[in-house]
Amino acid sequence: MPQLAGFPAWAPALAQQSEGFKAEYFETLALLEAGSFWFRARNALILWALHRYFSQLKSYLEVGCGTGFVFSAVADAFPRARMVGSEVFSAGLSVAAERVPSAMLVQMDARAIPYNEAFDVVAAFDVIEHIKEDDAVLHAMYRAVKPGGGVLITVPQHRWLWSSVDDHACHQRRYHAPDLHRQLNAAGFEIERSTSFVSLLLPLMLLSRLRARRDTAFDPRDELRLNPLLNRLFEGILACERALIRAGLDLPVGGSRLLIARKPVKVRSVER
């Protein structure tokens, strides 16, 4: 097995460059994630969903773990679980390894996950929108999950929100929920929960995206560098939104979508 920067490398040819993301973004993310209302609120939602739908989690693979911000939170919440984090870029793995030194970290192509029925949960948080062949990723995730296990996915949604922010992030698409539901079903999954989030802040998000379309000097990183008071206010608003989701309300619109889907215990044949 080839090694890159000390990590097992399943796709070394992609480790330095990929059209789906820019490796230099990891440094900025590592500095800003912990203080950003959006990343903090998304983490809280993800941890709630894992405890709610996969409370007996013993093995976990995160596809595209980036700097390890979510990965480390999951490791803290499930200290006895076998944790495997993956990233196509070796630069991201180095940052993640500092956050979760006890976990196994591997370099791999999300379209060719080298595991078969090995994990209770396979997760991808704002990852598949970066990859043209997202169907291949979903099928690979299906193969990697144990029967009865499942996937946890977050994606950006609503095509009408597309702006230079998406171009900067190297997004291939923003999702329309029914389309993504069909893709998950085609991969073999049964959808257990699907809801929007960043819903209460959607009007402000839309205004920001309209500004981004008009202003050629717009810097998408400004959304991660908010005034501290505004940052706390937005985090509080998303906490209220999270309470609605916990209560069972599926929000119809929002800047992002959370999906929980399960692999049937009796696995049916899935055609590619």
Secondary structure, 3 states (H helix, E strand, C coil): CCEECCEEECCHHHCCCECCECCCHHHHHHHHHHHCHHHHHHHHHHHHHHHHHCCCCCEEEECCCCCCHHHHHHHHHCCCCEEEEEECCHHHHHHHHHHCCCCEEEECCHHHCCCCCCEEEEEEECCHHHCCCHHHHHHHHHHHEEEEEEEEEEEEECHHHCCHHHHHCCCCCCECHHHHHHHHHHHCCEEEEEEEECCCCHHHHHHHHHHHHHCCCCCHHHHHCCCHHHHHHHHHHHHHHHHHHHCCCCCCCCCEEEEEEECCCCCCCCCC
